[in-house]
Amino acid sequence: MSTKAKARPATAPVVFTANRLRDGRVVWFGAEGIWQDRIAAVTPFAPEAAETGLAEAQQAERQQQVVGVYAVEVGPGPTPLKFRERLRVSGPSVAAEAA
């Protein structure tokens, strides 16, 4: 049985990402409290508000709107600081036409 990893405190502004259950698309959650298709449409949470934001984002997971909520530290824009999330911003890495 594995234990849930503890999240480290945010040191930069954060947004939250997940996958929408209806269609599997990547969505973004910011200080407005609304899930958006584009990261540019959300306002990041300040580091000291990250825990509150996470609780709000996880509420949507409990309501089965999204799955896999986690925090993403962002810079100006907002632009994710890590490559994995920058890849998620650009959309699916596999063209639907090729499937």
JOPE-V86821 format. One record per residue. N is the residue number from 1. RES is the residue in three letters. SS is DSSP state (helix for helix, strand for strand, loop for the rest). PHI is phi in whole degrees, -180 to 180 (999 if undefined). Layout:
n	res	ss	phi
N	RES	SS	PHI
N	RES	SS	PHI
This chain:
n	res	ss	phi
1	MET	loop	999
2	SER	loop	-95
3	THR	loop	-102
4	LYS	loop	-71
5	ALA	loop	-68
6	LYS	loop	-82
7	ALA	loop	-77
8	ARG	loop	-81
9	PRO	loop	-62
10	ALA	loop	-70
11	THR	loop	-114
12	ALA	loop	-130
13	PRO	loop	-57
14	VAL	strand	-133
15	VAL	strand	-123
16	PHE	strand	-119
17	THR	strand	-126
18	ALA	strand	-165
19	ASN	strand	-112
20	ARG	strand	-70
21	LEU	loop	-68
22	ARG	loop	-61
23	ASP	loop	-137
24	GLY	loop	80
25	ARG	loop	-69
26	VAL	strand	-72
27	VAL	strand	-130
28	TRP	strand	-128
29	PHE	strand	-124
30	GLY	loop	-125
31	ALA	loop	-62
32	GLU	loop	-73
33	GLY	loop	82
34	ILE	loop	-125
35	TRP	strand	-76
36	GLN	strand	-123
37	ASP	loop	-78
38	ARG	loop	-119
39	ILE	helix	-64
40	ALA	helix	-64
41	ALA	helix	-87
42	VAL	loop	-113
43	THR	loop	-101
44	PRO	loop	-64
45	PHE	strand	-82
46	ALA	loop	-66
47	PRO	helix	-51
48	GLU	helix	-73
49	ALA	helix	-103
50	ALA	helix	-62
51	GLU	helix	-64
52	THR	helix	-64
53	GLY	helix	-62
54	LEU	helix	-61
55	ALA	helix	-62
56	GLU	helix	-66
57	ALA	helix	-65
58	GLN	helix	-68
59	GLN	helix	-61
60	ALA	helix	-66
61	GLU	helix	-68
62	ARG	helix	-65
63	GLN	loop	-86
64	GLN	loop	60
65	GLN	loop	-94
66	VAL	strand	-137
67	VAL	strand	-140
68	GLY	strand	78
69	VAL	strand	-66
70	TYR	strand	-154
71	ALA	strand	-81
72	VAL	strand	-130
73	GLU	strand	-74
74	VAL	strand	-130
75	GLY	strand	-104
76	PRO	loop	-59
77	GLY	loop	128
78	PRO	loop	-74
79	THR	strand	-123
80	PRO	strand	-58
81	LEU	loop	-81
82	LYS	loop	-102
83	PHE	helix	-59
84	ARG	helix	-55
85	GLU	helix	-75
86	ARG	helix	-63
87	LEU	helix	-67
88	ARG	helix	-64
89	VAL	helix	-64
90	SER	loop	-78
91	GLY	loop	98
92	PRO	loop	-57
93	SER	loop	-87
94	VAL	loop	-125
95	ALA	loop	-68
96	ALA	helix	-64
97	GLU	helix	-66
98	ALA	helix	-82
99	ALA	loop	-76
